[in-house]
Amino acid sequence: MKQLDINRNNNKRLWEILNSVIKRGTGQNNYPKYFICNDHEEYNMDVVANSLNEFFVTAGPNLARSITDPGKAQEKPDTLIDRNPYSMFLTAVDENEVFEIVKKCKNQKSLDCNDIDMMVVKRVIEAIIKPFTYICNLSLQTGRFPDRMKIAKVIPLYKSGNKHHFTNYRPVSLLPQFSKILEKLFKNRLEKFIDKHKLLTESQYGFRSSRSTSLALLDSIEYITNSIDKKQYVAGLFIDLSKAFDTIDHDILIRKLERYGVRGVALDWVRSYLGDRKQFVKLNGGCSLCMDIACGVPQGSVLGPKFFNLYINDICKVSKVLKMVLFADDTNIFCSGDDLQNLLEDMTNEISKVKFWLDKNKLSLNLNKSKLMLFGNSSLNTNAKIQINGVDIERVSENKFLGVIIDEKLNWRAHVRYIHSKVSRSIAILNKAKQVFDRTSLHILYCSLVSPYLSYCAEVWGNNYKTTLHSLFTLQKKAIRIIHNAGYREHTNSLFLQSEILKMDDLVKFQTAQILFKAKNKELPGNIQSMFFFERRKL
C-alpha cells in the first residue's frame, strides 16, 4: 500500500506495481529478438542500435527536405512578426535559485547518458552547489551551452504495429540531468520576457501556465456554438503536422527569436544550445555510436516546447478570417459563414495561405491524417469537401480533439462511449485487485485508473443530459462497491461520502464551478475571460 501511495501520480510505476501483484504481463517494453535492417533480419543489437539511431536522426532532415519551397524568396518566414524593440537580458543565477529548481525536479529513476538519475543529483546538490552555480553563470554570461550536456541517450518506445520495424518506434530522449537544470534557469528568464511583452498569441494553449486543454476545448466549442446560434455553418479543420518538433529549421528559429527580442548573448546561448547535438540509442543490451542531430528541437527537453511555441506563433497572423486554436503542434482551424458553399470556398482559399506558411517554415502537413468536420443546425450536404494541393481532406462526423471526441452534433455521445470503454477496463482491473489490496489501496487505484477519465475536460463535455451521463454513473457505482466490498444492490450514497468521491453529476458541477470561480476573479486568459459577464448586485 505504501508503494501505491508514493507512486499515485506516477502512472508508469503504478502499473508496474499493479501488474506484478495481479500477475498481469504487459509485453509493451519487451523488444523482439531481431529487427528488420536493410530488408533482412538482424539479431546483433549493436548493429540494430546503430541502424535505428540513423533512422531517428535522419527522419527530421529527410522530411524537411521533402517540403517544397513555395517560392517568393523575398518573403522570409519571419516577416509576419513585428520586431520587438526590447531585448532579453540574462540575469545572474544564485545558489538558492539552483537549489529550488533541483528540489522541484521529479524523482525520476531514468538514467541519462552518464548513468545518473535525478535522485543522485538531489543527494549531492548541496555538496556541488557552488561550482555548479558558477558553471551556470559562466554559460549564461558567455552564451555557451556545455557540449557535454548536449548528448542524449535515446530509448526506442514501441507505438503499435509490427515490433520488428523501426517505423513503429518513437525515440524517447534522456538528456543529462544537469542539462535540465541549466535549461530551466534559461526558461525562467525567457518566460518572464515573453509574459512581460505578451509575445505569445492568445490562441496558443500548449505548455503555458494557467492554460489547459479544457480551456482550448472551451474556446473552440464557444466559437462553434456562437456561430450556430447565429444560424451559421462552421467548418473545422484538424490538421496533422508530421514530426513537427523534428523538422524545425534552426536558422528560421534563430531569426524569429531575434524578432521577438532574444538577441546578443541570449541568442548566442540559444545557437550554442541547438548546435552540435548528438545522440545514441540503447536497446536490448545493444548500444550505438553517437550521431549528429541536424535539425529540430531536442525531444524531452525543457526548452523544446517553449521554442516550438515561438516558432509556430505567427501562424495565427496568416489569415484574418480563420479562428485558430493551438496546443503545441496540435493545430485546429475553424471558419464560419451563412452559406455552406461560400464557407467551403473561403476555407479553401484561406487554408492555402496556411499551407504556404507551413511550407515556408519547413513544417510538414500530413494531408492523409488531417480531418474536416462541419457543424450547423440544418442538414449538411454529404458531398461538401475542401481540397489542399488538389487532395481531398477526409470529412468525418467525429474526431478526437485534444483527447476528447467531438462530434458534429455536439452531443458528446461518442466521447461518453469512449470513456465508458476505458473505465470498464479499469474497473475490471480494480475487481482483480480487490483480492490483494485493502480499501485504502483500492481507493488510490480508483483515483489513478478511473477518476482521470471521468474528470478530463468534464466541464466541457459533461454539461449534458443526465441520460447521456447515466452509463458513466453506473460504472462509478460499480467501482465504489468494489472498493467497499459491497453487495451488487447496496445503496452507494453513503459509500461515495465515505470515500470522498464525487458522483459524475457533482464532478461536472465542481469543475464548472472552478472555471466560474476563476472567471469571477479574472484569473482566466483574456480570450476565455471575455466569455463571462457578471452583474453587480444592487444593495
Buried (B, 14 or more C-beta within 10 A) or exposed (E): EEEBEEBBEBEEBBBBBBEEBEEEEEEEEEBBEBBBBEEEEBEEBBBBBBBBBBBBBBBBBBBBEEBEEBEEEEEBBBEBBEEBEEBBEBEEBEBEBBBEBBEEBEEBEBBBBBEBBBEBBBEEBEEEBEEBBEBBBEBBEEBBBBEEBBBBBBBBEBEEEEBBEBEBBBBBBBBBBBBBBBBBBBBBBBBEBBEEBEBBBBBBBBBBEEBBBBBBBBBBBBBBEEBBEEEBBBBBBBBBBBBBBBBBBBEBBBBBBBBBBBBEBBBBBBBBBBEEBBBBBBBBEBBBEBBEBBBBBBBBBBBBBBBBBBBBBBBBBBBEEBBBBBBBBBBBBBBBBEEBEEBBEBBBEBBBBBBBBBBBBBBBBEBEEBBBBBBBEEEBEEEBBBEBEEEEBEBBEBBEBBBBBBBBEEEBBBBBEBBBEBBEEBBEBBBBBBEEBEBEBBBBBBBBBBBEBBBBBBBBBBEBEEEBBEBBBEBBBBBBBBBBEBEEEEEBEEBBEEBEBBBBBEBBBEBBEEBBEBBEEEEBBEBBEEEEEEEEEEE
